[in-house]
Amino acid sequence: MKKWFCFLAVTSLLALVSCVGDKKSKIETDEVSVNSVDLSEVVKKYWLVVNDTTEGANERLEGRPLSEYDIPGLDSDYALEKQDFQHKELADYVSMYNATIICYDIISQHEKYQRWGNELDRTSIANLKKNISGFDLSRLEYEEVKKSIMLLQQCYDVFYEKVLAGKAADEDDIMRANEQVGETLKRYLQDPLADCDSEMQNKILDATLGWKDYASQPAWQSVLQASKEGRDEVFLKAVLNAKTFDEQCALCMLAGRKVSYSAVLPVMRALLDAGEYSPMLYYLWRGWRALAQISYYGISRDSVLADEWYNEYRKKVFLTCLHQLDTHPDDLTASANVIMFLDTTNTVRNGSFIMGNDAPLECSDIFEE
């Protein structure tokens, strides 16, 4: 499959930091570290349902009906309203966030046709066409951005008109319009990172991958040394007793593929919901998304992709990063988190993983075996 679904094309943090600007080079981590968040209710709920094999146990554990999600539709509750920032330039990132989310949601709609085109009836195809043309662009601030996305919608409209008429249809115009959207977005996206030398690049990268620094700590070693049957309990005690929010995030990231999903996923989600900042926040969200997809919905290309749910939390933690930048404008790790959130597509259905959707690839990229 042709890879045309990533608009900003920032493929790694090291690619991010070919920087321009005149801000200071600074990583503010120690001075903004916060106390740990209370996870007692999450742990209590885990013990109530952990041995519950009846239908709906996962829903009770997560506190919501997991079956109701599929690809994002037109009700973008996860789109951002205007925010009141001290540093007014941060409002640009709100508009960029909404633009990229709309683009990613359009692509998620089209992926259904790419997967099931020959099997979809006319009503389903007409609904895809209606959905893609119906995404609301009114929250976008820049006319050029609006026009480029409208052109993309029009190209999809022509494509589906041909499909509905039984005519040959290709994606060439869509791909060109997609590239134009990407170029337009990049013109309006001011890189928040300052002139960074290689040493600073490595510091930023190390901060966003900070959970690896906790691997030798006693709290994590106690989890590793526990029996398979007792590992969940030791992990939950560790996150309850952690002294800082960073440590709680780190323990979750280390636990990603070594502790059961029923223990680690609700804790991850509670941390994402806490409104606290950590340099690891982007990877915590992306790791949670990959694990939730695999554990709750599956790895097949035919699986439900719950990006409506995932993007609700993307919105929350993106805002957390923006407010961190508002109070600590020289925090380069927060800047890096912001850019990575903008650059991360919805879960890819028809991507690089030959066995299914791309969640397993994301999981392998983020977590160690």
N, C-alpha and C positions, 0 to 999 in steps of 0.2 A: 504493500500500500504506500502511496506517496505521502510523505510527512509534511502536511501543510497546516497543521493545527496549532502551531506555537507562534504567537504573534510577535512577542518581543525578542525571542530567540536568545535569551540569556541562559546559557546551558549550565553554568556553574558559577559559584561565588568568585572563582578566580577570573572568570570572564567579566564579572561585574565591576571589578576594581581597576579597570583601565580608566582612571578617573579624571574628570575635569572639574574645576571649581576652585574656590578660595577658602573653603572651610578648614578648620583645624583637623589634623589627624589624631583621633582620640577614640579609645574604647572605654566606655564607662560601664564597668560591670560591678566591681566591688562596692562602689558607693551607692548603687541603686538596688543592691540585693535586699530582698524582703524576707520577713519571717514566713515560715511554712503556712499553708492553708489547711483548714480543718477538713479532714477527709473521713471523719468518724462515721458520718451517715452513709457514705459510699461503702465503707467496709462493713457496716451493719447490714446493709442491703445485700451485699455479697453473701454473707453467712446465712441469710434468710432463704436465698434462692439457689445456692451453689449445688445443693443435692436435689433440687427440684427438676425432675425430668419431664414434667407435664408440659403440654403445649403452652407457649407464651412465656416461658421462663426467661428467655433473653429479653423480651419486651419489659418484663417486670424489673429485670436487672438494669436495663438502660432507662427505664421510666418513660418509654414511648413505644407506640406500635411500629415496629421496624418494617412491616409489610407494606406500609403506605407510600414508600418512596420509590421513585424511578428517576429518570433524567429530568433536569429542571424544566419547568414550564414557564408560562408567562407571568405567574405571580411571584415576582422576585422579591420575596420578603428579606432576602439576604443582600439586596442592593442597599447602598449607603445613602442616607440623607445627608444634607449639608451639616458640617460640624463647626462648632465654635472653637477655633484654635487661637492661641496667642500668636503663633507664627502663621500668618495667613497663607503663605505659600503651600502649606500642607493640604489646603483645600484642593490643589491640583491633583493630589494623589487620590482623593475621593472620586473625582471625575474619571481618572485613569482606571481606578478599580472598577467602577460601574461599566466603563467601556469594555474592559477585558472580560469581565464576567458575562456580559451580553454576548460577546463574540464566542466565548467558550461554550455558552449555552446553545447558541445557534449550531455550532459544530456538533454538540452532543445530540441535538435533534437529527441532524443529517446522518450521523453515524447509524441511526436506526435504519434509514434507507439503505446505506451501504451494507448493512448486515443482512437485512431481510427484504431487499427491494423486490425480488421476484415472487415473494410470498405475501407481500402486503396487498390488501384490496384497495380499491380506488378511494374509499372513504379514509383509510389510514394515511394514504399518500397525500390526499387533500388536506388532512389535518396537520401533517408535517409542514406542508406549504404554508398553511394559515399560521401555524405557530411561529415559523421562522420570520415571516413578514410582520408578525404581531408584537415582537419585542419592543418595549417602550424605550425610546431614546431621549425622552424629555428631560432626564436628569443629567444628561451630558452637557458639559459647559462649552465645548468648542465646536463651532459649526463645521469645521473641516473634518473633525472626527465623526460627527453625526452624518455628514454627507458620504464619507467613505463606508460607513457601516450600512447606510441606506443603499448604496450601490451594491454592496455584498448581498443584502437582502433581495435586491432586484435580480441579481444573477441567479440566486436560488429560485426565485419566483419563475424565471424563464425556464430553468432546468426542469422544475416540477410540472410546468405547463406542458412541456414536451413529453415528459413521462406519462402524464394523464392522457395526452393525445395519441399515445402509442408511437411517438416518433423517437428517433435516435437522439440521445442526450449525453453529453460529456461534461466533465467538470473543469475544463480548461478556463472558462471565463470566471468560474468560482475561485479557482486557484489564483488567477491574476488579481482578482478583487481582494482576496485574502492577503496577498502580498502588499497590496496598496494600503490596506488597513494597518498592517504591521508597520509600514514606513511612516504612515501618518501618526500613529501612536508614539513612535520613537521620537518624532519631532517635538512632541509636546511633553514627553517625559524627561524632566530634568534629573540627571543622575545626582543623587544626594551625596555620593561619596567624594571625598576630597582627593587631591593628588596623593596617590598612595604608592609607596615603594614596595618592593617584594616582601620586606620584613613586615610592613603593616598589613599587606594582603594575607600573609600567613597568620597574623594575630587575629584578623577578622574571621578567617576560616576556622581557626582553632576555637574561637569563642562560640560560633554557631554550632560547632560539633562538640561542645563542651562536656557532654555526658561521658565521653571517653576518658576524661580526666578522673572520673569517679570509679573507674573499673577496679582499682586496687584498694578502694576504701573498705573498711571492715563491714559496713552495712551491706554493700553489694556482695562481698565475699561470703557473708553468712547466707545470702540467698543461694549462691552457687553451690555451697557446701551442703545445703539441705537436700533431703531425699526428694525424688520427683513428686511423691505424694504430699510432702510437707512444704514444698517450695512456695506455693501461693500464700500460705499463712505467714511465712517468714518475710516474703515481699511486702505484704500488707502491713505487717508490723514495722518494717523499715520505712515505708512512706509515711506512716502515722508518726513515727519518732523523728523524722528528718527535721533538721533545724531551719532550713531555708527552702524557699520555693525552687530555686535552682537545683537543689539536691533532690527534691521530689521529681522534678522534670528528668533529671539525669537517671534516677532509679527506674523510671518508666521506660526510658529509651534503652537502657541496658537490659530491661526485662522483656523487650519487644518480642523476641522469639524464644525466650527461655522460661517464661511464666505463662500460665494459661490465659487465653483471651478473656475469660470470664472474670479474672482478677485484674488484668492490666488495662483493658479497654475502658471500663467505667472510671477508673482512676485518671487515666489520660483525659477523658472528656471533662471530668470535674476540674482538672487543672486548666484546661482550655477555657472553661466557663468562669474561672476565678477572677479574671480581669487583671491579673498580675503579669508583669513583664519578666521575661528571661531571654537571654540571647539564643536559647535553644527553641524558642517558641514556634518558629516556622517548621522545624523538623519534627517537633512534637505533634503539630497538627497533621503534617503529611504522613508521619508514621502511624498516627491513629487512623487516618483515612484508609491507608493501605491495609492495615490489620483488620479494621471493621469490614471492609469490602470482602476480604478473604474469609473472615470468620462468620459473618452474618449473611452475606449475599452470594458469595461464590466467585470463582475465577473464570467461569465460562464467558465467552463473548455474548452469550444469550442471557446472562445473569442481569438482574436488576442492578443498576449503577446508582447508588443513593446520593448523587451529587447535590441534590436539594438539601439534604441533611448535612453533608460535608461542608457545603458552602455557607450554611448558617454559622458554622463554627469558624470557617475561614474569615467571615465578616467580623466576628467577635475578636479574634486574635489579631487581625489586621488593624482594627481600631486600637487595640491595646498597644501595638507597635507605634502607631501614629501618635498616640498620646504620650508614649515614652519619648518620642522625638520632640514633641511640643515642649516637654519639660527638660529634656536633655538633648538639645539640637545638635550636639557634636558626637552623639553616640552612633558610631559607625556600624555596630552590629544591628542596632534597630533599623538603620537605613538599609542594610543588607537584607534583613528580614522583609521589609516593605517591598523591595524589588523582587525578591523570590516569590512572595505571594502573588504579585502582579504577573509573574512569568509562568506560573504553574497552571496548566490546563485542567479542566475536569478530568476525571478518570477516563482513560482512553479505552474504548471498546475494541477497536480494530487496529491495534498497534503492533508493537514489536514482539510481543510474547506469542509464540506460535500456538500455544496450548489454550489461549484465552485472552481475557482483558489484561491490561498492563499493571494491575495491582501487585501481582507477585514480583514483577521487575522492580517496582518502587520499593517493595518490602526488602528485596535483596540488596538494593542500593543503599538503604538506610540502616538496616539492622545487621549485625553480625550473627553468624550461625552459633 
